[in-house]
Amino acid sequence: MFGLFKSNPEKKLRKKYDALLEKGMHAQRNGDMKAYAMITAEAEKVWAEIESLNSEKQ
């Protein structure tokens, strides 16, 4: 019953991942390729965490 009120770590990570992708897109459009590369690398780490959470569920 109380599982309804637990926070979902995957949902938080997906939100962070989406925000990083958007931030990276803006950096790329502004021509800051170094920042784009750093943000994309960070987004890939977050995606790896999401995948590891999904593999634990199965």
N, CA, C and O atoms as a GROMACS GRO file, in nm:
protein
  232
    1MET      N    1   0.081  -0.119   0.000
    1MET     CA    2   0.000   0.000   0.000
    1MET      C    3   0.085   0.126   0.000
    1MET      O    4   0.054   0.223  -0.069
    2PHE      N    5   0.193   0.123   0.077
    2PHE     CA    6   0.274   0.244   0.087
    2PHE      C    7   0.377   0.253  -0.025
    2PHE      O    8   0.451   0.350  -0.032
    3GLY      N    9   0.382   0.153  -0.112
    3GLY     CA   10   0.469   0.159  -0.228
    3GLY      C   11   0.429   0.271  -0.323
    3GLY      O   12   0.509   0.316  -0.405
    4LEU      N   13   0.306   0.314  -0.311
    4LEU     CA   14   0.256   0.421  -0.395
    4LEU      C   15   0.331   0.552  -0.370
    4LEU      O   16   0.346   0.633  -0.461
    5PHE      N   17   0.377   0.573  -0.249
    5PHE     CA   18   0.440   0.699  -0.212
    5PHE      C   19   0.592   0.696  -0.222
    5PHE      O   20   0.657   0.796  -0.192
    6LYS      N   21   0.650   0.584  -0.264
    6LYS     CA   22   0.795   0.576  -0.279
    6LYS      C   23   0.838   0.652  -0.403
    6LYS      O   24   0.768   0.655  -0.504
    7SER      N   25   0.955   0.713  -0.394
    7SER     CA   26   1.006   0.784  -0.510
    7SER      C   27   1.062   0.683  -0.611
    7SER      O   28   1.112   0.577  -0.574
    8ASN      N   29   1.051   0.717  -0.736
    8ASN     CA   30   1.096   0.631  -0.844
    8ASN      C   31   1.232   0.682  -0.892
    8ASN      O   32   1.238   0.788  -0.956
    9PRO      N   33   1.342   0.610  -0.863
    9PRO     CA   34   1.474   0.660  -0.904
    9PRO      C   35   1.490   0.667  -1.054
    9PRO      O   36   1.562   0.753  -1.105
   10GLU      N   37   1.424   0.578  -1.128
   10GLU     CA   38   1.436   0.581  -1.274
   10GLU      C   39   1.372   0.709  -1.329
   10GLU      O   40   1.425   0.769  -1.423
   11LYS      N   41   1.262   0.750  -1.272
   11LYS     CA   42   1.194   0.871  -1.319
   11LYS      C   43   1.283   0.994  -1.297
   11LYS      O   44   1.291   1.081  -1.384
   12LYS      N   45   1.349   0.999  -1.183
   12LYS     CA   46   1.441   1.110  -1.155
   12LYS      C   47   1.557   1.112  -1.254
   12LYS      O   48   1.594   1.218  -1.305
   13LEU      N   49   1.613   0.994  -1.280
   13LEU     CA   50   1.726   0.985  -1.372
   13LEU      C   51   1.686   1.022  -1.514
   13LEU      O   52   1.761   1.088  -1.585
   14ARG      N   53   1.567   0.980  -1.556
   14ARG     CA   54   1.521   1.015  -1.691
   14ARG      C   55   1.501   1.166  -1.704
   14ARG      O   56   1.530   1.224  -1.808
   15LYS      N   57   1.452   1.227  -1.599
   15LYS     CA   58   1.433   1.372  -1.601
   15LYS      C   59   1.568   1.444  -1.611
   15LYS      O   60   1.583   1.540  -1.685
   16LYS      N   61   1.666   1.394  -1.534
   16LYS     CA   62   1.800   1.451  -1.539
   16LYS      C   63   1.862   1.429  -1.677
   16LYS      O   64   1.927   1.518  -1.731
   17TYR      N   65   1.842   1.310  -1.734
   17TYR     CA   66   1.896   1.277  -1.865
   17TYR      C   67   1.838   1.370  -1.972
   17TYR      O   68   1.911   1.424  -2.055
   18ASP      N   69   1.706   1.390  -1.968
   18ASP     CA   70   1.642   1.479  -2.065
   18ASP      C   71   1.692   1.623  -2.052
   18ASP      O   72   1.713   1.691  -2.152
   19ALA      N   73   1.711   1.668  -1.928
   19ALA     CA   74   1.760   1.804  -1.906
   19ALA      C   75   1.902   1.818  -1.960
   19ALA      O   76   1.936   1.920  -2.019
   20LEU      N   77   1.985   1.716  -1.940
   20LEU     CA   78   2.123   1.722  -1.991
   20LEU      C   79   2.124   1.723  -2.144
   20LEU      O   80   2.203   1.796  -2.204
   21LEU      N   81   2.039   1.644  -2.207
   21LEU     CA   82   2.034   1.644  -2.352
   21LEU      C   83   1.992   1.780  -2.406
   21LEU      O   84   2.047   1.828  -2.506
   22GLU      N   85   1.896   1.841  -2.341
   22GLU     CA   86   1.852   1.974  -2.386
   22GLU      C   87   1.961   2.078  -2.366
   22GLU      O   88   1.984   2.163  -2.452
   23LYS      N   89   2.029   2.070  -2.253
   23LYS     CA   90   2.139   2.162  -2.225
   23LYS      C   91   2.251   2.144  -2.328
   23LYS      O   92   2.310   2.241  -2.375
   24GLY      N   93   2.280   2.019  -2.362
   24GLY     CA   94   2.381   1.990  -2.462
   24GLY      C   95   2.342   2.042  -2.599
   24GLY      O   96   2.426   2.093  -2.673
   25MET      N   97   2.214   2.029  -2.633
   25MET     CA   98   2.166   2.079  -2.762
   25MET      C   99   2.187   2.230  -2.772
   25MET      O  100   2.229   2.280  -2.876
   26HIS      N  101   2.157   2.301  -2.664
   26HIS     CA  102   2.176   2.446  -2.665
   26HIS      C  103   2.323   2.483  -2.676
   26HIS      O  104   2.358   2.578  -2.744
   27ALA      N  105   2.409   2.408  -2.609
   27ALA     CA  106   2.553   2.434  -2.618
   27ALA      C  107   2.601   2.411  -2.761
   27ALA      O  108   2.682   2.488  -2.813
   28GLN      N  109   2.552   2.306  -2.824
   28GLN     CA  110   2.591   2.275  -2.961
   28GLN      C  111   2.544   2.384  -3.057
   28GLN      O  112   2.618   2.425  -3.146
   29ARG      N  113   2.423   2.430  -3.038
   29ARG     CA  114   2.370   2.535  -3.126
   29ARG      C  115   2.444   2.666  -3.110
   29ARG      O  116   2.453   2.745  -3.203
   30ASN      N  117   2.498   2.690  -2.990
   30ASN     CA  118   2.575   2.812  -2.966
   30ASN      C  119   2.720   2.798  -3.011
   30ASN      O  120   2.796   2.894  -3.003
   31GLY      N  121   2.758   2.679  -3.057
   31GLY     CA  122   2.893   2.658  -3.109
   31GLY      C  123   2.994   2.619  -3.004
   31GLY      O  124   3.113   2.614  -3.034
   32ASP      N  125   2.952   2.590  -2.884
   32ASP     CA  126   3.044   2.551  -2.776
   32ASP      C  127   3.056   2.398  -2.776
   32ASP      O  128   2.989   2.330  -2.698
   33MET      N  129   3.141   2.347  -2.862
   33MET     CA  130   3.152   2.203  -2.881
   33MET      C  131   3.216   2.133  -2.761
   33MET      O  132   3.186   2.017  -2.733
   34LYS      N  133   3.304   2.204  -2.690
   34LYS     CA  134   3.367   2.144  -2.572
   34LYS      C  135   3.261   2.119  -2.464
   34LYS      O  136   3.257   2.011  -2.404
   35ALA      N  137   3.177   2.217  -2.439
   35ALA     CA  138   3.071   2.201  -2.339
   35ALA      C  139   2.973   2.093  -2.384
   35ALA      O  140   2.924   2.015  -2.303
   36TYR      N  141   2.943   2.090  -2.514
   36TYR     CA  142   2.853   1.989  -2.567
   36TYR      C  143   2.907   1.849  -2.541
   36TYR      O  144   2.834   1.759  -2.499
   37ALA      N  145   3.037   1.830  -2.564
   37ALA     CA  146   3.099   1.699  -2.543
   37ALA      C  147   3.095   1.659  -2.397
   37ALA      O  148   3.068   1.543  -2.365
   38MET      N  149   3.121   1.754  -2.307
   38MET     CA  150   3.120   1.724  -2.164
   38MET      C  151   2.979   1.690  -2.116
   38MET      O  152   2.961   1.596  -2.038
   39ILE      N  153   2.882   1.765  -2.162
   39ILE     CA  154   2.743   1.742  -2.121
   39ILE      C  155   2.694   1.608  -2.176
   39ILE      O  156   2.623   1.535  -2.107
   40THR      N  157   2.731   1.578  -2.300
   40THR     CA  158   2.690   1.451  -2.360
   40THR      C  159   2.752   1.333  -2.285
   40THR      O  160   2.685   1.232  -2.265
   41ALA      N  161   2.876   1.346  -2.243
   41ALA     CA  162   2.942   1.239  -2.167
   41ALA      C  163   2.870   1.218  -2.033
   41ALA      O  164   2.851   1.104  -1.990
   42GLU      N  165   2.830   1.326  -1.970
   42GLU     CA  166   2.757   1.315  -1.844
   42GLU      C  167   2.620   1.250  -1.866
   42GLU      O  168   2.575   1.170  -1.784
   43ALA      N  169   2.555   1.285  -1.977
   43ALA     CA  170   2.425   1.226  -2.010
   43ALA      C  171   2.440   1.076  -2.035
   43ALA      O  172   2.352   0.998  -1.998
   44GLU      N  173   2.549   1.035  -2.096
   44GLU     CA  174   2.572   0.892  -2.121
   44GLU      C  175   2.591   0.816  -1.990
   44GLU      O  176   2.548   0.701  -1.979
   45LYS      N  177   2.654   0.878  -1.892
   45LYS     CA  178   2.669   0.814  -1.760
   45LYS      C  179   2.533   0.795  -1.694
   45LYS      O  180   2.505   0.691  -1.635
   46VAL      N  181   2.448   0.896  -1.705
   46VAL     CA  182   2.314   0.888  -1.647
   46VAL      C  183   2.235   0.778  -1.718
   46VAL      O  184   2.162   0.702  -1.653
   47TRP      N  185   2.249   0.768  -1.851
   47TRP     CA  186   2.178   0.664  -1.925
   47TRP      C  187   2.225   0.525  -1.882
   47TRP      O  188   2.145   0.431  -1.874
   48ALA      N  189   2.355   0.511  -1.855
   48ALA     CA  190   2.408   0.382  -1.807
   48ALA      C  191   2.346   0.345  -1.673
   48ALA      O  192   2.316   0.228  -1.648
   49GLU      N  193   2.325   0.444  -1.586
   49GLU     CA  194   2.259   0.420  -1.458
   49GLU      C  195   2.115   0.374  -1.478
   49GLU      O  196   2.067   0.284  -1.409
   50ILE      N  197   2.046   0.436  -1.574
   50ILE     CA  198   1.909   0.398  -1.604
   50ILE      C  199   1.903   0.254  -1.653
   50ILE      O  200   1.818   0.176  -1.610
   51GLU      N  201   1.994   0.218  -1.741
   51GLU     CA  202   1.998   0.082  -1.793
   51GLU      C  203   2.029  -0.019  -1.683
   51GLU      O  204   1.973  -0.129  -1.681
   52SER      N  205   2.117   0.018  -1.591
   52SER     CA  206   2.149  -0.075  -1.482
   52SER      C  207   2.029  -0.094  -1.390
   52SER      O  208   2.007  -0.204  -1.339
   53LEU      N  209   1.952   0.010  -1.368
   53LEU     CA  210   1.829  -0.002  -1.288
   53LEU      C  211   1.728  -0.094  -1.357
   53LEU      O  212   1.663  -0.176  -1.293
   54ASN      N  213   1.717  -0.080  -1.488
   54ASN     CA  214   1.624  -0.163  -1.564
   54ASN      C  215   1.668  -0.310  -1.564
   54ASN      O  216   1.584  -0.400  -1.560
   55SER      N  217   1.798  -0.333  -1.569
   55SER     CA  218   1.845  -0.472  -1.571
   55SER      C  219   1.826  -0.537  -1.434
   55SER      O  220   1.807  -0.658  -1.426
   56GLU      N  221   1.832  -0.459  -1.327
   56GLU     CA  222   1.808  -0.512  -1.193
   56GLU      C  223   1.662  -0.552  -1.174
   56GLU      O  224   1.633  -0.646  -1.101
   57LYS      N  225   1.572  -0.481  -1.238
   57LYS     CA  226   1.429  -0.509  -1.225
   57LYS      C  227   1.395  -0.643  -1.290
   57LYS      O  228   1.306  -0.714  -1.243
   58GLN      N  229   1.464  -0.676  -1.396
   58GLN     CA  230   1.430  -0.799  -1.470
   58GLN      C  231   1.498  -0.914  -1.415
   58GLN      O  232   1.480  -1.026  -1.464
   0.00000   0.00000   0.00000
